[in-house]
């Protein structure tokens, strides 16, 4: 499996830990959208797309099945997020 494209949309919303969204293309034939980039206690991390299944619980729609794949996704996404040529940014209203 190869990640063939990563697009990042940065978000600047005061008071929010959400830093952006990523879309990842795998093998030029499968796309995963709405991967959140979140500011954690010590570092940025990625959260897979999820849906609310009841009033208290969220469930991933898609997710890596092993830590190696999760690390591959996260490193490629954060590499693109930190790429200085990535200037796509939105300042959201509260």
Helices and strands as residue ranges (DSSP letters): E 3-12, E 18-26, E 30-39, E 44-47, E 50-52, E 58-60, H 67-81, E 89-91
